[in-house]
Amino acid sequence: MDINTKLLKKNAYRITKKRGKTAIRIRVPGGHIEAKHLEILQKVAETYGDGNIHITIRQGFEIPNIDINKIPEVNKMIQSVIDGLEINQISPSTGYSAAGTRNVSACIGANVCPFANYNTTEFAKKIEKEIFPNDYHVKVALTGCPNDCIKARIQDFGIIGMTEPQYESYRCISCKSCVNNCKKRVTGALKMENFKVVRGPDKCIGCGECIGKCPTGAWSRSLEKYYKLVIMGRTGKKNPRLAQDFITWVDEDSIIKIIKNTYSYIEEYMDGDAPGGKEHIGYIVDRTGYQVFKQWVLKDVTLGEKAEVKKHINW
């Protein structure tokens, strides 16, 4: 059987161990999917696969043991899922478009979680629209707060929700709930002075836990949305590491521009002799150095006044 493996992968199918069999990858931007689409995936698995579905680590689905010659039929069946998820397609009716860039994953966010500082799925979908489809190996994940339920610090770009807590002292009854919680669970950024709470900006990480702990509503989230952008975390065979802080108190538009600029940086510096013609972005940064990376990704980016960029990063 003569198979164009590159074309197969671009159409979101996997090369498997079984001759003549493939597996389709269903990516779900932001990890949110309407339940009605699961019925379609069930039909695909039972009609064309072996009745099984694997849930991937990046919040997608993989349906194995599909005959390669059935790909056009599967693509037709899943088109309603693609439309419902508003997936970027190269052309209509060609099925999922896949690429080296992985599905943009997200924790459940502020729609459900009381700790989350923003709507993670909404932001993830904005990023997905800007970067897909793309062949370069980049992983992006969004988490609503520093609890980091999505494990943003093992991604190339981790986006951690922040807030600048707003304090209305007249509501405060000096119960110390926020102070004690911050001391035990966070960084000890709060203290009592003259029976009122004082926040130390140098210690505050913008987690927003003080807001949820206050029984009288003295604390509230800022209207401005802020984020911490961490970079170049990875697992794998070669030098696994946690992502390091790149910019704190950064805004949404700047993050999108930085990620888009990253693809130009990869285009410029990627090793063409890398296996499969692709190179993980983290290894490119290791080779060129942080300063070169920073220069490229911050091109034409206007950061807000609160934004703090790391001068140096050593992984």
Contacts in CASP RR format, 6 or more apart in sequence:
PFRMAT RR
TARGET T0000
AUTHOR 0000-0000-0000
METHOD contacts of the structure
MODEL  1
MDINTKLLKKNAYRITKKRGKTAIRIRVPGGHIEAKHLEILQKVAETYGD
GNIHITIRQGFEIPNIDINKIPEVNKMIQSVIDGLEINQISPSTGYSAAG
TRNVSACIGANVCPFANYNTTEFAKKIEKEIFPNDYHVKVALTGCPNDCI
KARIQDFGIIGMTEPQYESYRCISCKSCVNNCKKRVTGALKMENFKVVRG
PDKCIGCGECIGKCPTGAWSRSLEKYYKLVIMGRTGKKNPRLAQDFITWV
DEDSIIKIIKNTYSYIEEYMDGDAPGGKEHIGYIVDRTGYQVFKQWVLKD
VTLGEKAEVKKHINW
1 19 0 8 1.000
1 20 0 8 1.000
1 68 0 8 1.000
3 15 0 8 1.000
3 20 0 8 1.000
3 68 0 8 1.000
5 15 0 8 1.000
8 15 0 8 1.000
8 22 0 8 1.000
8 68 0 8 1.000
9 15 0 8 1.000
9 98 0 8 1.000
10 90 0 8 1.000
10 97 0 8 1.000
10 98 0 8 1.000
10 99 0 8 1.000
10 133 0 8 1.000
11 71 0 8 1.000
11 75 0 8 1.000
11 94 0 8 1.000
11 95 0 8 1.000
11 96 0 8 1.000
11 97 0 8 1.000
11 98 0 8 1.000
12 24 0 8 1.000
12 25 0 8 1.000
12 26 0 8 1.000
12 27 0 8 1.000
12 95 0 8 1.000
12 96 0 8 1.000
12 97 0 8 1.000
12 98 0 8 1.000
13 22 0 8 1.000
13 23 0 8 1.000
13 24 0 8 1.000
13 25 0 8 1.000
13 66 0 8 1.000
13 68 0 8 1.000
13 71 0 8 1.000
13 98 0 8 1.000
14 22 0 8 1.000
14 23 0 8 1.000
14 24 0 8 1.000
14 25 0 8 1.000
14 62 0 8 1.000
15 22 0 8 1.000
16 22 0 8 1.000
16 23 0 8 1.000
16 64 0 8 1.000
16 65 0 8 1.000
18 65 0 8 1.000
20 67 0 8 1.000
20 68 0 8 1.000
21 64 0 8 1.000
21 65 0 8 1.000
21 66 0 8 1.000
21 67 0 8 1.000
21 68 0 8 1.000
22 66 0 8 1.000
22 67 0 8 1.000
22 68 0 8 1.000
22 71 0 8 1.000
23 54 0 8 1.000
23 62 0 8 1.000
23 63 0 8 1.000
23 64 0 8 1.000
23 65 0 8 1.000
23 66 0 8 1.000
24 44 0 8 1.000
24 62 0 8 1.000
24 63 0 8 1.000
24 66 0 8 1.000
24 74 0 8 1.000
24 78 0 8 1.000
24 96 0 8 1.000
25 56 0 8 1.000
25 60 0 8 1.000
25 61 0 8 1.000
25 62 0 8 1.000
25 96 0 8 1.000
25 98 0 8 1.000
26 41 0 8 1.000
26 60 0 8 1.000
26 61 0 8 1.000
26 62 0 8 1.000
26 63 0 8 1.000
26 78 0 8 1.000
26 81 0 8 1.000
26 96 0 8 1.000
27 58 0 8 1.000
27 59 0 8 1.000
27 60 0 8 1.000
27 87 0 8 1.000
27 96 0 8 1.000
27 98 0 8 1.000
27 102 0 8 1.000
27 103 0 8 1.000
28 59 0 8 1.000
28 60 0 8 1.000
28 61 0 8 1.000
28 85 0 8 1.000
28 103 0 8 1.000
29 85 0 8 1.000
29 86 0 8 1.000
29 87 0 8 1.000
29 103 0 8 1.000
29 104 0 8 1.000
29 121 0 8 1.000
29 124 0 8 1.000
29 125 0 8 1.000
29 128 0 8 1.000
30 59 0 8 1.000
30 103 0 8 1.000
30 104 0 8 1.000
30 105 0 8 1.000
30 106 0 8 1.000
30 120 0 8 1.000
30 121 0 8 1.000
30 124 0 8 1.000
30 125 0 8 1.000
30 128 0 8 1.000
30 142 0 8 1.000
31 59 0 8 1.000
31 60 0 8 1.000
31 103 0 8 1.000
31 105 0 8 1.000
31 106 0 8 1.000
31 121 0 8 1.000
31 124 0 8 1.000
32 106 0 8 1.000
32 121 0 8 1.000
33 85 0 8 1.000
34 84 0 8 1.000
37 80 0 8 1.000
37 81 0 8 1.000
37 84 0 8 1.000
37 85 0 8 1.000
40 77 0 8 1.000
40 78 0 8 1.000
40 80 0 8 1.000
40 81 0 8 1.000
41 53 0 8 1.000
41 61 0 8 1.000
41 63 0 8 1.000
41 78 0 8 1.000
41 81 0 8 1.000
42 53 0 8 1.000
43 77 0 8 1.000
44 63 0 8 1.000
44 66 0 8 1.000
44 74 0 8 1.000
44 77 0 8 1.000
44 78 0 8 1.000
45 51 0 8 1.000
45 52 0 8 1.000
45 53 0 8 1.000
45 63 0 8 1.000
47 77 0 8 1.000
48 63 0 8 1.000
48 66 0 8 1.000
48 67 0 8 1.000
48 70 0 8 1.000
48 73 0 8 1.000
48 74 0 8 1.000
48 77 0 8 1.000
49 63 0 8 1.000
49 64 0 8 1.000
49 65 0 8 1.000
49 66 0 8 1.000
50 64 0 8 1.000
50 65 0 8 1.000
52 63 0 8 1.000
52 64 0 8 1.000
52 65 0 8 1.000
53 61 0 8 1.000
53 62 0 8 1.000
53 63 0 8 1.000
54 61 0 8 1.000
54 62 0 8 1.000
54 63 0 8 1.000
54 64 0 8 1.000
55 61 0 8 1.000
56 62 0 8 1.000
56 103 0 8 1.000
58 102 0 8 1.000
58 103 0 8 1.000
58 105 0 8 1.000
58 139 0 8 1.000
59 103 0 8 1.000
59 105 0 8 1.000
59 106 0 8 1.000
60 103 0 8 1.000
66 74 0 8 1.000
75 93 0 8 1.000
75 94 0 8 1.000
75 95 0 8 1.000
75 96 0 8 1.000
76 93 0 8 1.000
78 95 0 8 1.000
78 96 0 8 1.000
79 93 0 8 1.000
79 95 0 8 1.000
82 89 0 8 1.000
82 95 0 8 1.000
82 96 0 8 1.000
86 125 0 8 1.000
86 129 0 8 1.000
87 96 0 8 1.000
87 97 0 8 1.000
87 132 0 8 1.000
88 97 0 8 1.000
88 128 0 8 1.000
88 129 0 8 1.000
88 132 0 8 1.000
88 133 0 8 1.000
89 95 0 8 1.000
89 96 0 8 1.000
89 97 0 8 1.000
90 97 0 8 1.000
90 133 0 8 1.000
97 132 0 8 1.000
97 133 0 8 1.000
98 133 0 8 1.000
99 132 0 8 1.000
99 133 0 8 1.000
99 134 0 8 1.000
99 135 0 8 1.000
99 136 0 8 1.000
100 134 0 8 1.000
100 135 0 8 1.000
100 136 0 8 1.000
100 137 0 8 1.000
100 138 0 8 1.000
100 278 0 8 1.000
101 131 0 8 1.000
101 132 0 8 1.000
101 133 0 8 1.000
101 134 0 8 1.000
101 135 0 8 1.000
101 136 0 8 1.000
101 137 0 8 1.000
101 138 0 8 1.000
101 139 0 8 1.000
101 140 0 8 1.000
102 137 0 8 1.000
102 138 0 8 1.000
102 139 0 8 1.000
102 140 0 8 1.000
103 128 0 8 1.000
104 124 0 8 1.000
104 125 0 8 1.000
104 127 0 8 1.000
104 128 0 8 1.000
104 131 0 8 1.000
104 140 0 8 1.000
104 141 0 8 1.000
104 142 0 8 1.000
105 124 0 8 1.000
105 140 0 8 1.000
105 141 0 8 1.000
105 142 0 8 1.000
105 150 0 8 1.000
106 120 0 8 1.000
106 121 0 8 1.000
106 123 0 8 1.000
106 124 0 8 1.000
106 141 0 8 1.000
106 142 0 8 1.000
106 143 0 8 1.000
106 150 0 8 1.000
107 113 0 8 1.000
107 116 0 8 1.000
107 120 0 8 1.000
107 142 0 8 1.000
107 143 0 8 1.000
107 144 0 8 1.000
107 149 0 8 1.000
107 150 0 8 1.000
108 116 0 8 1.000
108 120 0 8 1.000
108 121 0 8 1.000
108 149 0 8 1.000
109 116 0 8 1.000
109 118 0 8 1.000
109 119 0 8 1.000
109 120 0 8 1.000
109 121 0 8 1.000
109 144 0 8 1.000
110 116 0 8 1.000
110 117 0 8 1.000
110 118 0 8 1.000
110 119 0 8 1.000
110 120 0 8 1.000
110 144 0 8 1.000
111 119 0 8 1.000
111 121 0 8 1.000
113 144 0 8 1.000
113 145 0 8 1.000
114 212 0 8 1.000
115 144 0 8 1.000
115 145 0 8 1.000
115 147 0 8 1.000
115 207 0 8 1.000
115 208 0 8 1.000
115 209 0 8 1.000
116 144 0 8 1.000
116 145 0 8 1.000
116 161 0 8 1.000
117 144 0 8 1.000
117 145 0 8 1.000
117 161 0 8 1.000
117 162 0 8 1.000
117 163 0 8 1.000
117 206 0 8 1.000
117 207 0 8 1.000
117 208 0 8 1.000
117 221 0 8 1.000
117 225 0 8 1.000
117 226 0 8 1.000
118 144 0 8 1.000
118 161 0 8 1.000
118 225 0 8 1.000
118 227 0 8 1.000
120 142 0 8 1.000
120 143 0 8 1.000
120 144 0 8 1.000
120 150 0 8 1.000
123 142 0 8 1.000
123 159 0 8 1.000
123 252 0 8 1.000
124 140 0 8 1.000
124 142 0 8 1.000
126 252 0 8 1.000
126 256 0 8 1.000
127 140 0 8 1.000
127 142 0 8 1.000
127 255 0 8 1.000
127 256 0 8 1.000
127 259 0 8 1.000
130 256 0 8 1.000
130 259 0 8 1.000
130 260 0 8 1.000
131 138 0 8 1.000
131 140 0 8 1.000
131 259 0 8 1.000
131 260 0 8 1.000
131 263 0 8 1.000
134 263 0 8 1.000
135 278 0 8 1.000
136 263 0 8 1.000
136 266 0 8 1.000
136 267 0 8 1.000
136 270 0 8 1.000
136 278 0 8 1.000
136 281 0 8 1.000
137 278 0 8 1.000
137 279 0 8 1.000
137 280 0 8 1.000
137 281 0 8 1.000
138 156 0 8 1.000
138 157 0 8 1.000
138 259 0 8 1.000
138 262 0 8 1.000
138 263 0 8 1.000
138 266 0 8 1.000
138 281 0 8 1.000
139 155 0 8 1.000
139 156 0 8 1.000
139 157 0 8 1.000
140 155 0 8 1.000
140 156 0 8 1.000
140 157 0 8 1.000
140 158 0 8 1.000
140 159 0 8 1.000
140 259 0 8 1.000
141 150 0 8 1.000
141 151 0 8 1.000
141 152 0 8 1.000
141 155 0 8 1.000
141 157 0 8 1.000
141 158 0 8 1.000
141 159 0 8 1.000
142 150 0 8 1.000
142 152 0 8 1.000
142 158 0 8 1.000
142 159 0 8 1.000
143 149 0 8 1.000
143 150 0 8 1.000
143 151 0 8 1.000
143 152 0 8 1.000
143 158 0 8 1.000
143 159 0 8 1.000
143 160 0 8 1.000
143 161 0 8 1.000
144 160 0 8 1.000
144 161 0 8 1.000
145 160 0 8 1.000
145 161 0 8 1.000
145 207 0 8 1.000
145 208 0 8 1.000
146 160 0 8 1.000
146 161 0 8 1.000
146 162 0 8 1.000
146 205 0 8 1.000
146 206 0 8 1.000
146 207 0 8 1.000
146 228 0 8 1.000
147 207 0 8 1.000
148 160 0 8 1.000
152 158 0 8 1.000
152 159 0 8 1.000
152 160 0 8 1.000
152 230 0 8 1.000
152 243 0 8 1.000
153 230 0 8 1.000
153 233 0 8 1.000
153 242 0 8 1.000
153 243 0 8 1.000
154 233 0 8 1.000
154 234 0 8 1.000
154 235 0 8 1.000
154 240 0 8 1.000
154 242 0 8 1.000
154 243 0 8 1.000
155 230 0 8 1.000
155 233 0 8 1.000
155 234 0 8 1.000
155 243 0 8 1.000
156 231 0 8 1.000
156 232 0 8 1.000
156 233 0 8 1.000
156 234 0 8 1.000
156 243 0 8 1.000
156 280 0 8 1.000
156 281 0 8 1.000
156 282 0 8 1.000
157 229 0 8 1.000
157 230 0 8 1.000
157 231 0 8 1.000
157 243 0 8 1.000
157 255 0 8 1.000
157 259 0 8 1.000
157 262 0 8 1.000
158 229 0 8 1.000
158 230 0 8 1.000
158 231 0 8 1.000
158 243 0 8 1.000
159 227 0 8 1.000
159 228 0 8 1.000
159 229 0 8 1.000
159 255 0 8 1.000
160 227 0 8 1.000
160 228 0 8 1.000
160 229 0 8 1.000
160 230 0 8 1.000
161 206 0 8 1.000
161 226 0 8 1.000
161 227 0 8 1.000
161 228 0 8 1.000
162 205 0 8 1.000
162 206 0 8 1.000
162 207 0 8 1.000
162 226 0 8 1.000
162 227 0 8 1.000
162 228 0 8 1.000
162 248 0 8 1.000
162 249 0 8 1.000
163 206 0 8 1.000
163 207 0 8 1.000
163 208 0 8 1.000
163 211 0 8 1.000
163 221 0 8 1.000
163 222 0 8 1.000
163 225 0 8 1.000
163 226 0 8 1.000
164 206 0 8 1.000
164 222 0 8 1.000
164 224 0 8 1.000
164 226 0 8 1.000
164 249 0 8 1.000
164 306 0 8 1.000
165 199 0 8 1.000
165 204 0 8 1.000
165 206 0 8 1.000
165 208 0 8 1.000
165 210 0 8 1.000
165 211 0 8 1.000
165 219 0 8 1.000
165 220 0 8 1.000
165 221 0 8 1.000
165 222 0 8 1.000
166 219 0 8 1.000
166 220 0 8 1.000
166 221 0 8 1.000
166 222 0 8 1.000
167 197 0 8 1.000
167 199 0 8 1.000
167 218 0 8 1.000
167 219 0 8 1.000
168 217 0 8 1.000
168 218 0 8 1.000
168 219 0 8 1.000
168 220 0 8 1.000
169 196 0 8 1.000
169 197 0 8 1.000
169 218 0 8 1.000
171 214 0 8 1.000
171 216 0 8 1.000
171 217 0 8 1.000
171 218 0 8 1.000
172 196 0 8 1.000
172 197 0 8 1.000
172 214 0 8 1.000
172 216 0 8 1.000
172 218 0 8 1.000
173 215 0 8 1.000
173 216 0 8 1.000
173 218 0 8 1.000
174 192 0 8 1.000
174 195 0 8 1.000
174 196 0 8 1.000
175 215 0 8 1.000
176 192 0 8 1.000
177 213 0 8 1.000
177 214 0 8 1.000
177 215 0 8 1.000
178 190 0 8 1.000
178 197 0 8 1.000
178 209 0 8 1.000
178 210 0 8 1.000
178 213 0 8 1.000
178 214 0 8 1.000
178 218 0 8 1.000
178 219 0 8 1.000
179 190 0 8 1.000
179 191 0 8 1.000
179 192 0 8 1.000
179 197 0 8 1.000
181 209 0 8 1.000
181 210 0 8 1.000
181 213 0 8 1.000
182 188 0 8 1.000
182 189 0 8 1.000
182 190 0 8 1.000
182 209 0 8 1.000
182 210 0 8 1.000
183 190 0 8 1.000
185 209 0 8 1.000
186 205 0 8 1.000
186 207 0 8 1.000
186 209 0 8 1.000
187 203 0 8 1.000
187 204 0 8 1.000
187 205 0 8 1.000
188 203 0 8 1.000
189 199 0 8 1.000
189 200 0 8 1.000
189 201 0 8 1.000
189 202 0 8 1.000
189 203 0 8 1.000
189 204 0 8 1.000
189 205 0 8 1.000
190 197 0 8 1.000
190 198 0 8 1.000
190 199 0 8 1.000
190 200 0 8 1.000
190 210 0 8 1.000
191 197 0 8 1.000
191 198 0 8 1.000
191 200 0 8 1.000
192 198 0 8 1.000
197 210 0 8 1.000
197 218 0 8 1.000
199 210 0 8 1.000
205 228 0 8 1.000
206 226 0 8 1.000
208 219 0 8 1.000
208 221 0 8 1.000
210 219 0 8 1.000
211 217 0 8 1.000
211 219 0 8 1.000
211 220 0 8 1.000
211 221 0 8 1.000
212 219 0 8 1.000
213 219 0 8 1.000
224 251 0 8 1.000
225 251 0 8 1.000
225 252 0 8 1.000
226 248 0 8 1.000
226 249 0 8 1.000
226 250 0 8 1.000
226 251 0 8 1.000
226 306 0 8 1.000
227 249 0 8 1.000
227 250 0 8 1.000
227 251 0 8 1.000
227 252 0 8 1.000
227 255 0 8 1.000
228 245 0 8 1.000
228 247 0 8 1.000
228 248 0 8 1.000
228 249 0 8 1.000
228 250 0 8 1.000
229 245 0 8 1.000
229 246 0 8 1.000
229 247 0 8 1.000
229 248 0 8 1.000
229 250 0 8 1.000
229 255 0 8 1.000
229 258 0 8 1.000
230 243 0 8 1.000
230 244 0 8 1.000
230 245 0 8 1.000
230 246 0 8 1.000
231 243 0 8 1.000
231 244 0 8 1.000
231 246 0 8 1.000
231 285 0 8 1.000
231 313 0 8 1.000
232 241 0 8 1.000
232 243 0 8 1.000
232 244 0 8 1.000
232 281 0 8 1.000
232 282 0 8 1.000
232 285 0 8 1.000
232 313 0 8 1.000
232 315 0 8 1.000
233 241 0 8 1.000
233 242 0 8 1.000
233 243 0 8 1.000
233 244 0 8 1.000
233 282 0 8 1.000
233 315 0 8 1.000
234 240 0 8 1.000
234 241 0 8 1.000
234 280 0 8 1.000
234 282 0 8 1.000
238 283 0 8 1.000
241 315 0 8 1.000
244 310 0 8 1.000
244 313 0 8 1.000
244 314 0 8 1.000
244 315 0 8 1.000
245 310 0 8 1.000
245 313 0 8 1.000
246 309 0 8 1.000
246 310 0 8 1.000
246 313 0 8 1.000
247 254 0 8 1.000
247 258 0 8 1.000
247 303 0 8 1.000
247 307 0 8 1.000
247 308 0 8 1.000
247 309 0 8 1.000
247 310 0 8 1.000
248 307 0 8 1.000
248 308 0 8 1.000
249 304 0 8 1.000
249 306 0 8 1.000
249 307 0 8 1.000
249 308 0 8 1.000
250 303 0 8 1.000
250 304 0 8 1.000
250 307 0 8 1.000
251 303 0 8 1.000
251 304 0 8 1.000
251 307 0 8 1.000
254 301 0 8 1.000
254 302 0 8 1.000
254 303 0 8 1.000
254 304 0 8 1.000
254 307 0 8 1.000
257 300 0 8 1.000
257 301 0 8 1.000
258 297 0 8 1.000
258 298 0 8 1.000
258 301 0 8 1.000
261 296 0 8 1.000
261 297 0 8 1.000
261 298 0 8 1.000
261 299 0 8 1.000
261 300 0 8 1.000
261 301 0 8 1.000
262 281 0 8 1.000
262 296 0 8 1.000
262 297 0 8 1.000
264 296 0 8 1.000
265 284 0 8 1.000
265 293 0 8 1.000
265 296 0 8 1.000
265 297 0 8 1.000
266 279 0 8 1.000
266 281 0 8 1.000
266 284 0 8 1.000
268 296 0 8 1.000
269 284 0 8 1.000
269 287 0 8 1.000
269 288 0 8 1.000
269 292 0 8 1.000
270 277 0 8 1.000
270 278 0 8 1.000
270 279 0 8 1.000
270 284 0 8 1.000
271 279 0 8 1.000
271 283 0 8 1.000
271 284 0 8 1.000
271 287 0 8 1.000
272 279 0 8 1.000
284 293 0 8 1.000
285 293 0 8 1.000
286 315 0 8 1.000
290 312 0 8 1.000
290 313 0 8 1.000
294 309 0 8 1.000
298 309 0 8 1.000
303 309 0 8 1.000
END
